[in-house]
Amino acid sequence: GIQVEQSPPDLILQEGANSTLRCNFSDSVNNLQWFHQNPWGQLINLFYIPSGTKQNGRLSATTVATERYSLLYISSSQTTDSGVYFCAAYGGSNYKLTFGKGTLLTVNP
Amino acid sequence: NAGVTQTPKFQVLKTGQSMTLQCAQDMNHEYMSWYRQDPGMGLRLIHYSVGAGITDQGEVPNGYNVSRSTTEDFPLRLLSAAPSQTSVYFCASTRAPEGEQFFGPGTRLTVL
């Protein structure tokens, strides 16, 4: 199956800073999702983005399927952005999302 | 519209006990899945279902059983709990193959 690698594994920011999280995948993928796992453990859907760029408020994501990576941009970070960010992709199986190990983001006030 | 719901939120079992984790969705999604999340790792697929009466194994199916008698419900059964099954369990659903998946709030299970 495909491998999904995320970087960096940990990131500490001051409130107001911008950041870029990266997701690389080992093979072609058909669809990709970004999630935010908040400190209470809930998985929040951020983007469903097989290719191209999407924006939602301070967050945006870009997937370049031909080069096998996706980027999540967080601008003007807030303490509520803290948590773990996961990317997950379908590849090879129509029903199985393969997850990366996540990026732990800490935003300090 | 409640989305994906899971019960219980927390559970402690002794080794060898059995239990069922409940999952329900009200979005009329055909496809449902169970994942487990262990510390420092992403989620791994246990079992999935492509419709009522149809289930299949995922990446880590051993020790778990599923059935799908209705579109709405997809329970996960632990047959004889083991400490290695201590984890957080998430249920998910999607409308179509490779579709956007929506996750429930999770069940935190500890096996002593």
Boltz contact constraints between the chains, C-beta under 6 A:
constraints:
  - contact:
      token1: [A, 30]
      token2: [B, 98]
      max_distance: 6.0
  - contact:
      token1: [A, 31]
      token2: [B, 98]
      max_distance: 6.0
  - contact:
      token1: [A, 41]
      token2: [B, 106]
      max_distance: 6.0
  - contact:
      token1: [A, 42]
      token2: [B, 105]
      max_distance: 6.0
  - contact:
      token1: [A, 43]
      token2: [B, 103]
      max_distance: 6.0
  - contact:
      token1: [A, 48]
      token2: [B, 100]
      max_distance: 6.0
  - contact:
      token1: [A, 86]
      token2: [B, 42]
      max_distance: 6.0
  - contact:
      token1: [A, 90]
      token2: [B, 98]
      max_distance: 6.0
  - contact:
      token1: [A, 94]
      token2: [B, 97]
      max_distance: 6.0
  - contact:
      token1: [A, 94]
      token2: [B, 98]
      max_distance: 6.0
  - contact:
      token1: [A, 95]
      token2: [B, 48]
      max_distance: 6.0
  - contact:
      token1: [A, 96]
      token2: [B, 45]
      max_distance: 6.0
  - contact:
      token1: [A, 97]
      token2: [B, 101]
      max_distance: 6.0
  - contact:
      token1: [A, 99]
      token2: [B, 42]
      max_distance: 6.0
  - contact:
      token1: [A, 99]
      token2: [B, 43]
      max_distance: 6.0
  - contact:
      token1: [A, 100]
      token2: [B, 42]
      max_distance: 6.0
  - contact:
      token1: [A, 101]
      token2: [B, 41]
      max_distance: 6.0
  - contact:
      token1: [A, 101]
      token2: [B, 42]
      max_distance: 6.0
